[in-house]
Amino acid sequence: MARRSACTSANGSSKEPPSSRSSRFLHGLRDAKAVSFVSHVHPDPDSLGSMLGLAHLVETTLNKPTRLVRDGVISRAENRAMVELLNIDLFPVEQFHPEPGEAVVMVDSQPNTGRHNFACKCKVPLYAVIDHHDTPGDLTGVPFVDVRQSVGATCSLVTSYLIEQDIALPKKLATGLLYGTETELAGFPREASPLDEEALQFLYPRADKDLLARIRNARLPQSYFGCLVQALQSSFIYDRLIISWINDLPQPELAAEVADFLMRFEAVDWALAAGVYQDKLILSMRSSAPDAQAGELLKKVVAGLGKAGGHDRRAGGTVPLASTAASYVEELRGELRKRLLKVLHIEECRGQRLVSRKEMLQNLHA
């Protein structure tokens, strides 16, 4: 049975909208027939956990049916394990056609930022956008907006909604929200706000630690290790920047994993990994530099070629490929490298290999 709306009195008379963000969010959904939550492309744990938490919020307080819409494939091993172990039911965006009266909420993304295919699949007005990314989207006409760039994870925002509404969390939901939050905060430097810390402290005792361990340590396919070797062999150092060019990505999320790994190299404070996946060049950037503004910087690098966005120290983007021929991709890589060196004020130079050719040959002959 649905709870009484926080904006309606006992005798049914209408009141002013409530003050808390979660109550205002729910108030605007009181007349919706159903609610669907849409992720960014290739949803990560923060996007998955956030959608799961918001669906629980709506189902518990308003007793309305919900759908979690998946935009793109989920291929990273940990993300697949999260979906399977937490029994997350995802609806493909290709088949998503909202019914009249159905409200649509974009989660962990914003319209027209290049991080989703939703707009080109289905022309429907959004009721809400809930996100934490630095890169601004087109929020014109969206009735409810909660975009907090100072917060490290969208899962933290959603957890604060559940706390405000005093809603009990099933163990699997707490596990999903905790994993989504910690994956967003795991980079260096760690971008965590007081709200993130509060969410972690609230979620940890309520989560299933065995499930969490199984998700964190998901088994990896052979292609993962081959890709990692190729990425290391194709990594070049330019002053304080390292770039890894990967010929073929078995899965798009691997670019981010390579960038995270390379960011641990003690001699650099910028890392870019780029690889071909289907008909796109996938880009992932990391930085340990203060006030890096990585999202804005990567937007400048791909301007006129593709789309990008992200956080202060983490960013991602895609560049559509007119051809996957080696010569075309090599020419595009050269242009992107030139642009990146320019925006980072690094003098044009020949890159130094992270792993020398001599070492590669010795390893092959060993």
MARBA-795723 format. One line per field, with one value per residue (C-alpha): z, y, x; residue number from 1; residue in three letters. Coordinates in nm, 3 decimals, padded with zeros to 5 digits. Example, Ala and Ser with C-alpha at 12.3 -4.5 7.8 and 13.67 -1.06 7.14 Angstrom:
pz = 00.780|00.714 .
py = -00.450|-00.106 .
px = 01.230|01.367 .
resi = 1|2 .
resn = ALA|SER .
This chain:
pz = 00.000|-00.097|00.168|00.184|-00.020|00.194|00.012|00.094|00.427|00.605|00.459|00.107|00.071|-00.131|00.037|-00.084|-00.218|00.062|00.132|00.123|-00.216|-00.189|-00.100|-00.387|-00.620|-00.504|-00.503|-00.877|-00.943|-00.755|-01.076|-01.287|-01.395|-01.390|-01.361|-01.576|-01.494|-01.779|-01.738|-01.928|-02.204|-02.083|-01.727|-01.448|-01.083|-00.983|-01.254|-01.181|-00.804|-00.837|-01.061|-00.827|-00.525|-00.693|-00.810|-00.452|-00.330|-00.578|-00.531|-00.152|-00.111|-00.411|-00.494|-00.864|-01.117|-01.231|-01.506|-01.516|-01.871|-01.985|-02.248|-02.424|-02.329|-01.989|-02.052|-01.767|-01.551|-01.221|-01.366|-01.510|-01.175|-01.003|-01.233|-01.197|-00.823|-00.728|-00.977|-01.144|-01.412|-01.698|-01.996|-02.321|-02.444|-02.799|-02.691|-02.460|-02.563|-02.267|-02.225|-02.184|-01.827|-01.765|-01.605|-01.722|-01.501|-01.633|-01.374|-01.347|-01.675|-01.830|-02.166|-02.463|-02.299|-02.529|-02.252|-02.369|-02.673|-02.510|-02.697|-03.038|-02.945|-02.792|-02.806|-02.470|-02.211|-01.892|-01.553|-01.366|-01.395|-01.097|-01.141|-00.999|-01.308|-01.373|-01.743|-01.773|-01.991|-02.141|-01.849|-02.011|-01.923|-01.685|-01.385|-01.124|-01.129|-00.863|-01.000|-00.727|-00.872|-00.528|-00.453|-00.553|-00.649|-00.765|-00.537|-00.244|-00.354|-00.386|-00.046|00.105|-00.044|00.119|00.452|00.433|00.371|00.647|00.415|00.512|00.264|00.157|00.177|-00.199|-00.249|00.021|-00.146|-00.486|-00.350|-00.150|-00.447|-00.675|-00.428|-00.355|-00.723|-00.785|-00.485|-00.543|-00.772|-00.671|-00.549|-00.376|-00.453|-00.155|00.010|00.357|00.189|00.040|00.378|00.538|00.267|00.310|00.687|00.646|00.378|00.500|00.798|00.584|00.287|00.216|00.247|00.073|-00.231|-00.230|-00.237|-00.526|-00.728|-00.654|-00.753|-01.061|-01.286|-01.597|-01.957|-02.140|-02.369|-02.069|-02.017|-02.387|-02.402|-02.096|-02.245|-02.572|-02.385|-02.191|-02.505|-02.678|-02.397|-02.459|-02.216|-02.301|-02.009|-01.733|-01.965|-02.063|-02.357|-02.434|-02.783|-02.790|-03.130|-03.038|-02.711|-02.623|-02.420|-02.402|-02.023|-02.058|-02.164|-01.817|-01.648|-01.847|-01.764|-01.394|-01.402|-01.587|-01.347|-01.084|-01.278|-01.051|-01.328|-01.462|-01.347|-01.663|-01.831|-02.145|-02.279|-02.621|-02.809|-03.095|-03.006|-03.302|-03.495|-03.221|-03.058|-02.683|-02.469|-02.095|-01.905|-01.548|-01.363|-01.022|-01.096|-00.874|-01.040|-01.345|-01.496|-01.696|-01.833|-01.983|-02.108|-02.292|-02.446|-02.600|-02.730|-02.914|-03.020|-03.370|-03.371|-03.096|-02.748|-02.399|-02.040|-01.682|-01.351|-01.234|-01.245|-01.450|-01.796|-02.090|-02.449|-02.786|-03.141|-03.423|-03.683|-04.051|-04.110|-03.897|-04.142|-03.958|-04.156|-04.070|-03.701|-03.686|-03.842|-03.591|-03.301|-03.423|-03.428|-03.080|-02.943|-03.094|-02.943|-02.602|-02.586|-02.678|-02.411|-02.148|-02.262|-02.336|-02.613|-02.923|-02.893|-02.970|-02.701|-02.488|-02.461|-02.117|-02.207|-02.445|-02.765|-02.635|-02.324|-02.534|-02.758|-02.462|-02.302|-02.624|-02.653|-02.287 .
py = 00.000|00.341|00.592|00.916|01.182|01.421|01.705|01.602|01.654|01.392|01.534|01.530|01.905|02.021|02.185|02.368|02.137|02.000|02.135|01.824|01.722|01.366|01.485|01.734|01.455|01.229|01.511|01.564|01.193|01.169|01.166|00.950|00.610|00.460|00.575|00.472|00.542|00.578|00.524|00.672|00.461|00.140|00.188|00.164|00.064|00.421|00.440|00.090|00.140|00.481|00.350|00.058|00.289|00.536|00.254|00.124|00.476|00.520|00.170|00.197|00.548|00.582|00.220|00.282|00.041|00.120|00.022|00.042|00.122|00.010|00.227|00.015|-00.310|-00.401|-00.585|-00.511|-00.824|-00.650|-00.470|-00.791|-00.962|-00.677|-00.715|-01.094|-01.123|-00.843|-00.963|-00.624|-00.638|-00.407|-00.300|-00.223|00.135|00.009|-00.132|00.155|00.341|00.527|00.497|00.807|00.929|00.752|00.972|00.940|01.015|01.041|00.908|00.970|01.162|01.478|01.549|01.631|01.552|01.266|01.007|00.841|00.726|00.794|01.118|00.960|00.655|00.820|01.181|01.218|01.497|01.419|01.464|01.467|01.462|01.333|01.347|01.456|01.519|01.844|01.855|02.045|01.923|02.085|02.099|02.339|02.250|01.963|02.004|01.843|01.878|01.761|01.795|01.829|01.852|01.859|01.507|01.209|00.963|00.973|00.673|00.904|01.142|00.853|00.717|01.059|01.042|00.702|00.832|01.139|00.918|00.675|00.374|00.033|-00.107|-00.471|-00.612|-00.639|-00.277|-00.158|-00.367|-00.211|00.144|00.081|-00.068|00.213|00.474|00.318|00.268|00.640|00.733|00.478|00.697|00.916|01.181|01.056|01.290|01.246|01.498|01.480|01.343|01.057|00.978|00.974|00.742|00.499|00.487|00.428|00.158|-00.049|-00.221|-00.291|-00.447|-00.816|-00.838|-01.177|-01.048|-00.736|-00.945|-01.157|-00.844|-00.680|-00.997|-01.098|-01.351|-01.208|-01.342|-01.414|-01.114|-00.883|-00.986|-00.969|-00.618|-00.512|-00.642|-00.461|-00.141|-00.147|-00.214|00.081|00.336|00.649|00.914|01.285|01.479|01.440|01.270|00.904|00.789|00.430|00.346|00.019|-00.130|-00.318|-00.303|-00.627|-00.405|-00.024|-00.008|-00.144|00.201|00.331|00.035|00.098|00.470|00.392|00.151|00.389|00.671|00.482|00.545|00.766|00.988|01.130|01.321|01.274|00.948|00.888|00.549|00.526|00.221|00.115|-00.044|-00.122|00.207|00.442|00.548|00.525|00.773|00.767|01.026|01.044|01.309|01.368|01.736|01.995|02.168|01.945|02.002|01.683|01.682|02.030|01.959|01.643|01.832|02.073|01.785|01.617|01.939|01.894|01.525|01.370|01.422|01.412|01.507|01.404|01.517|01.730|01.439|01.175|01.207|01.001|01.053|00.895|00.984|00.823|00.657|00.713|00.411|00.149|00.121|00.134|00.438|00.641|00.550|00.634|00.974|01.045|00.940|01.179|01.467|01.388|01.356|01.692|01.860|01.702|01.813|02.164|02.200|02.058|02.300|02.015|02.076|01.862|01.573|01.207|00.986|00.759|00.404|00.288|-00.056|-00.042|-00.247|-00.424|-00.537|-00.653|-00.863|-01.007|-01.107|-01.272|-01.473|-01.568 .
px = 00.000|00.141|00.233|00.040|00.220|00.421|00.242|-00.114|-00.284|-00.494|-00.817|-00.673|-00.623|-00.322|-00.026|00.283|00.554|00.776|01.122|01.345|01.480|01.353|01.001|00.998|01.112|00.831|00.574|00.624|00.561|00.231|00.023|00.257|00.127|00.477|00.838|01.135|01.499|01.749|02.125|02.416|02.567|02.736|02.607|02.865|02.802|02.714|02.449|02.315|02.305|02.141|01.862|01.807|01.782|01.546|01.319|01.299|01.219|00.932|00.791|00.799|00.658|00.425|00.344|00.407|00.562|00.918|01.159|01.539|01.647|01.991|02.160|02.422|02.589|02.732|03.057|03.299|03.324|03.250|02.949|02.807|02.859|02.676|02.375|02.367|02.431|02.191|01.925|01.894|01.626|01.731|01.521|01.714|01.682|01.626|01.288|01.197|00.881|00.727|00.353|00.131|00.157|00.489|00.759|01.121|01.421|01.779|02.024|02.400|02.395|02.254|02.088|02.313|02.645|02.738|02.706|02.385|02.186|01.852|01.774|01.811|01.605|01.305|01.186|01.020|01.039|01.226|01.067|01.398|01.776|01.978|02.356|02.690|02.906|03.091|03.004|02.676|02.392|02.085|01.843|01.597|01.239|01.326|01.088|01.314|01.693|01.937|02.290|02.552|02.901|03.061|02.937|03.151|02.876|02.516|02.458|02.534|02.257|02.012|02.114|02.042|01.690|01.634|01.764|01.539|01.235|01.339|01.311|01.449|01.701|01.713|02.067|02.107|02.007|02.248|02.520|02.453|02.451|02.769|02.955|02.837|02.957|03.294|03.380|03.329|03.545|03.821|04.035|04.325|04.292|03.978|03.688|03.456|03.226|03.067|02.753|02.957|03.110|02.765|02.635|02.926|02.880|02.506|02.538|02.833|02.664|02.355|02.538|02.603|02.985|03.006|02.817|03.031|03.349|03.217|03.140|03.476|03.664|03.465|03.640|03.807|03.815|04.142|04.081|04.124|04.486|04.570|04.429|04.628|04.955|04.888|04.802|05.129|05.331|05.162|05.205|05.412|05.535|05.533|05.676|05.411|05.157|05.122|04.908|04.811|04.683|04.486|04.407|04.091|03.899|03.716|03.482|03.454|03.505|03.859|03.981|03.895|04.066|04.385|04.377|04.330|04.624|04.857|04.772|04.971|05.294|05.503|05.643|05.313|05.009|04.799|04.695|04.490|04.383|04.220|04.100|03.877|03.545|03.316|03.291|03.413|03.736|03.679|03.875|03.937|04.140|04.270|04.469|04.623|04.690|04.519|04.223|04.269|03.922|03.972|03.616|03.648|03.998|03.895|03.603|03.855|04.066|03.776|03.598|03.453|03.546|03.336|03.194|03.344|03.279|03.337|03.478|03.768|04.015|03.830|03.682|03.568|03.464|03.395|03.493|03.291|03.514|03.448|03.671|03.843|04.134|04.467|04.585|04.273|04.282|04.655|04.592|04.313|04.535|04.803|04.557|04.427|04.781|04.876|04.569|04.626|04.988|04.879|04.609|04.848|05.121|05.362|05.611|05.561|05.804|05.858|05.707|05.921|05.792|05.681|05.817|06.114|06.120|06.431|06.244|05.949|06.173|06.362|06.032|05.916|06.238|06.251 .
resi = 1|2|3|4|5|6|7|8|9|10|11|12|13|14|15|16|17|18|19|20|21|22|23|24|25|26|27|28|29|30|31|32|33|34|35|36|37|38|39|40|41|42|43|44|45|46|47|48|49|50|51|52|53|54|55|56|57|58|59|60|61|62|63|64|65|66|67|68|69|70|71|72|73|74|75|76|77|78|79|80|81|82|83|84|85|86|87|88|89|90|91|92|93|94|95|96|97|98|99|100|101|102|103|104|105|106|107|108|109|110|111|112|113|114|115|116|117|118|119|120|121|122|123|124|125|126|127|128|129|130|131|132|133|134|135|136|137|138|139|140|141|142|143|144|145|146|147|148|149|150|151|152|153|154|155|156|157|158|159|160|161|162|163|164|165|166|167|168|169|170|171|172|173|174|175|176|177|178|179|180|181|182|183|184|185|186|187|188|189|190|191|192|193|194|195|196|197|198|199|200|201|202|203|204|205|206|207|208|209|210|211|212|213|214|215|216|217|218|219|220|221|222|223|224|225|226|227|228|229|230|231|232|233|234|235|236|237|238|239|240|241|242|243|244|245|246|247|248|249|250|251|252|253|254|255|256|257|258|259|260|261|262|263|264|265|266|267|268|269|270|271|272|273|274|275|276|277|278|279|280|281|282|283|284|285|286|287|288|289|290|291|292|293|294|295|296|297|298|299|300|301|302|303|304|305|306|307|308|309|310|311|312|313|314|315|316|317|318|319|320|321|322|323|324|325|326|327|328|329|330|331|332|333|334|335|336|337|338|339|340|341|342|343|344|345|346|347|348|349|350|351|352|353|354|355|356|357|358|359|360|361|362|363|364|365|366 .
resn = MET|ALA|ARG|ARG|SER|ALA|CYS|THR|SER|ALA|ASN|GLY|SER|SER|LYS|GLU|PRO|PRO|SER|SER|ARG|SER|SER|ARG|PHE|LEU|HIS|GLY|LEU|ARG|ASP|ALA|LYS|ALA|VAL|SER|PHE|VAL|SER|HIS|VAL|HIS|PRO|ASP|PRO|ASP|SER|LEU|GLY|SER|MET|LEU|GLY|LEU|ALA|HIS|LEU|VAL|GLU|THR|THR|LEU|ASN|LYS|PRO|THR|ARG|LEU|VAL|ARG|ASP|GLY|VAL|ILE|SER|ARG|ALA|GLU|ASN|ARG|ALA|MET|VAL|GLU|LEU|LEU|ASN|ILE|ASP|LEU|PHE|PRO|VAL|GLU|GLN|PHE|HIS|PRO|GLU|PRO|GLY|GLU|ALA|VAL|VAL|MET|VAL|ASP|SER|GLN|PRO|ASN|THR|GLY|ARG|HIS|ASN|PHE|ALA|CYS|LYS|CYS|LYS|VAL|PRO|LEU|TYR|ALA|VAL|ILE|ASP|HIS|HIS|ASP|THR|PRO|GLY|ASP|LEU|THR|GLY|VAL|PRO|PHE|VAL|ASP|VAL|ARG|GLN|SER|VAL|GLY|ALA|THR|CYS|SER|LEU|VAL|THR|SER|TYR|LEU|ILE|GLU|GLN|ASP|ILE|ALA|LEU|PRO|LYS|LYS|LEU|ALA|THR|GLY|LEU|LEU|TYR|GLY|THR|GLU|THR|GLU|LEU|ALA|GLY|PHE|PRO|ARG|GLU|ALA|SER|PRO|LEU|ASP|GLU|GLU|ALA|LEU|GLN|PHE|LEU|TYR|PRO|ARG|ALA|ASP|LYS|ASP|LEU|LEU|ALA|ARG|ILE|ARG|ASN|ALA|ARG|LEU|PRO|GLN|SER|TYR|PHE|GLY|CYS|LEU|VAL|GLN|ALA|LEU|GLN|SER|SER|PHE|ILE|TYR|ASP|ARG|LEU|ILE|ILE|SER|TRP|ILE|ASN|ASP|LEU|PRO|GLN|PRO|GLU|LEU|ALA|ALA|GLU|VAL|ALA|ASP|PHE|LEU|MET|ARG|PHE|GLU|ALA|VAL|ASP|TRP|ALA|LEU|ALA|ALA|GLY|VAL|TYR|GLN|ASP|LYS|LEU|ILE|LEU|SER|MET|ARG|SER|SER|ALA|PRO|ASP|ALA|GLN|ALA|GLY|GLU|LEU|LEU|LYS|LYS|VAL|VAL|ALA|GLY|LEU|GLY|LYS|ALA|GLY|GLY|HIS|ASP|ARG|ARG|ALA|GLY|GLY|THR|VAL|PRO|LEU|ALA|SER|THR|ALA|ALA|SER|TYR|VAL|GLU|GLU|LEU|ARG|GLY|GLU|LEU|ARG|LYS|ARG|LEU|LEU|LYS|VAL|LEU|HIS|ILE|GLU|GLU|CYS|ARG|GLY|GLN|ARG|LEU|VAL|SER|ARG|LYS|GLU|MET|LEU|GLN|ASN|LEU|HIS|ALA .
